[in-house]
Amino acid sequence: MSSAGSLISAAENTSSSSSASYFIETCLCSSHIISTSKDNFPERNSPIRFRSILPILCWLLLFFSGRNAGSAVNGANPAASPTADNITHIYMHNVLFHVMDSVVLKVDALEGIMEPSKSGQIVSLDDKSSFTLQMQNAKTSISSSDLTALVNGFILPRAGTPLSNLSLTLNPDQSISVKGNFHKLVNVPFTSKATMQATPDGNMKMHLSDMRVAGVIDQDVLDFLGLRISELAQPKRKQSFQIVGNDIIFPIDEMFPPPRISGMLQSVTISGGRLNLVFGVNRADVTQKKSAQGDEPPIPPISSRNYIYFRGGVMRFGRLTMDPVDLELVNLKHANSFEFSLENYYEQLVAGYSKSLPSKGLIVYMADYGEITKNPHK
């Protein structure tokens, strides 16, 4: 192999200290070859001239190959996607979770993970857009009034749809009485019956029937004219929801304001004036994101009927960063549930107190959000 070929070969292999040593040795050998093989070079390419520039050439090749090797080493460990060791798990029990100030999702029980929104980002309770709350198993419910407020206050305005001023009444026969307006130059009122169910891909579908528009045009007339709600009320922002025929499909991860909430909806039922939403695990995700503590949820440090428990990974709240996370939130008063607002969690925290544990975990006794606002949720 020629001396130049030896240098190139050595540079390509310079990715460790041993390779670097090999490269330097190759440079020295090449210098010796050039100095002793005068007959191989024409006079104009004097070996003396090569000998004078060879150290500089070696240094340049070593410098740039070192930079490339450093890039490869750095690239080998990018900000890792969540694994069993760095996921922050979240567990809730008997929590009134404010998804909006005026909207509460009642969480009877929840097991999930808090996934950073971007690779390498730290989950922060002060930045609701920094993570997605992925519900692996959850039993939740929402009242008629809160569902109506969620639809009118977030879903419809964000979607940019002709639908407005919806009123949703949950009935014991598993139906929903719907009232609202279509905006077509003017607001046209309509009424309808609806049923809710989970779709095969884990989202929520509302099927509308018995529709009456402007109080006189009923479903039979609409069917005769070939009119479906999909022709009357398609949203501009398709991600918010889709209308197919007389079915409105709500993606779970678009239903709530930040933090983004996702999960596989398993069933939808109505009881006691509440819409019950049960979420189950997506087996493909669970295989990749197995809990570091095993399949069974960990027991929180303090036994409490109402709590939110964070465990594992890294999380920031206020000026504190926990690594690994071991944080339990409980309410100060022994109530039937723990009313919690992520938007206003710090005010709840300041109104309570915290206790450090020998395990370096932390327990925070918090005031209920209703106590802070003097308007407890009912």
Secondary structure, 3 states (H helix, E strand, C coil): CCHHHHHHHHHHCCCCHHHHHHHHHHHHHHHHHHHHCHHHCCHHHCHHHHHHHHHHHHHHHHHHHHHHHHHHHHHHCCCCCCCCCCCEEEEEEEEEEEEECCEEEEEEEEEEEEEECCCCCCEECCCHHHEEEEEEEEEEEEEHHHHHHHHHHHHHHHHCCCEEEEEEEECCCCEEEEEEEEECCCEEEEEEEEEEEECCCCCEEEEEEEEEECCCEEHHHHHHCCCCHHHHCCCCCCCCCEEECCEEEECHHHCCCCCEEEEEEEEEEEECCEEEEEEECCHHHHHHCCCCCCCCCCCCCCCCCCEEEEECCCEEECCEEECCCEEEEEECCCCCCEEEECCCHHHHHHCCEEEECCCCCEEEEECCHHHHHCCCCC
